Amino acid sequence: MKRLLHPWLTVRTQIALGLVFVVAALGKVADPPAFAKAIWNYQLFPAWSVHPVAIVLPWLEIFCGLALCLGLWVRAATSWLLALLLAFTVALSINLARHHPVDCGCFHLGGPAKTEAERLVDLRWAILRDLGLMLLAAQILLATRQPRQE
Amino acid sequence: MDLRFPPRTPLLQAFALAGLALVVGTLSNVVASGQRRLGWLDSPQAPSVAAHSAPTVTPPEALLPAPVRPAPAATPPLPRPTPKPPPAFPPDPTNPVREITTAQAWQAFQAKALFLDARRSADFADGHVAGAWCAPVWEADVDTQITIFEATTKPATQDPLVLYCSGGDCEDSHMLAGKLLKLGYRNLLIYRGGFPDWVEQGRPVQRGARP
């Protein structure tokens, strides 16, 4: 367990997780309408919330990702990213459960049209990827927790 | 609560990150071009009519002008003014938003109905139904585009307007129908197959930005 929480590993995990979110957010920041459409397609959010989420969420990903890469406010940034990953996983799982093949909108927005079967496969992979990223976030939170003061 | 700057506790830091994202996101949205901007308070809404229902298929014959009976040969032709043919797509007061088939879309095109493309402006520039107007429902300047369309073509509220997007499960044309319904248009025809179907049928297309 001590090896898994070693600072050497934690720093690299922070940088990897931070970079993933910065890269994922760049496309969304560049084209908010495409991201808004991706959110709308999930059919989980009330209509009034779609545009505000599409405007703010990518920047939250960028700032949290940068904070992790720079080693600033690590626990706060990781907590946000863990919460986001949890929300993404739930949203993807609900759509997978109801056989509603949405485009993930995680990294690539738009692009060539895919078949329903392809999108369902992509959904499964996206859930697996999010679970893996959640493990990275959990590693950072465990490694950076403060010892209890007696 | 410790309110010193920079914040010391993870909870305050988390709030600070969210606040930063809110401020920068809002500012970046304000300075973005119309094609890349979102309205904070605009909410995407599709009309309840036929959004997910099966297409209301009207037989093409019913949409064609009534055939004119030839006059009996014995009767000499009277110098009467030629009656105006009935519109190819008469409005249906009970169903202002209808879905139309591929054949009907082509028929509407031949009848010189106005076409509106609800896809993103970049997709429109890549190719669109010949003569269509760009009304990218996800972009902040869609209202401006609709105003330009109205000012240029001056459509009557009963005129058939054909709306399309990318086909499949694309809902953009339904959302555009919702906007046009609010503006008073009552004869909105949604071409469900959309642009991919139009291309597949080998119908006339154009490339280039908004007219």
Interface residues (C-beta under 8 A of the other chain):
Chain A: V29 A30 D31 P32 P33 A34 A36 K37 W40 N41 A47 W48 V50 H51 P52 A54 I55 V56 L57 P58 W59 L60 I62 F63 C64 A67 W73 R75 A76 A77 S79 W80 G110 A113
Chain B: P7 P10 L11 Q13 A14 A16 L17 A18 L20 A21 L22 V24 G25 T26 S28 N29 A32 Q35 R36 R37 L38 G39 W40 L41 D42 S43 P44 Q45 R120 P136 W138 E139 A140 S166 G168 D169 E171 D172 P196
